[in-house]
Amino acid sequence: MERVTSVVKAENRSDILAAVVQLFHGLNIEVEALYMVRWRGSETLRIHMAVEANREGCRRIEANLQEVLSVKSVKTERAAKNVLGEACTKS
């Protein structure tokens, strides 16, 4: 098991955070950290989350996040040291 960081870009919808949390609950994966930001005037959310997962878990997380309604992209990194302490940059 290792720390996995996922960054999700999604449409700014009221149900997207609930859908992501429900997905992790359904996969029985405990979320260590979760941070969501929306830039003023932007229609895109960035959701940063950290979990403990093995290689198969990483694959399941990324595949399932791609299927969540309104998700535009998913970037997953393994063994990231600092998840929420990093400054978010607008993209």
Secondary structure, DSSP 8 states (H G I E B T S, - for coil): -EEEEEEEEEE--TTHHHHHHHHHHHTT--EEEEEEEE-TT-SEEEEEEEEEE-HHHHHHHHHHHHHSTTEEEEEEEES-S-SSSS-----
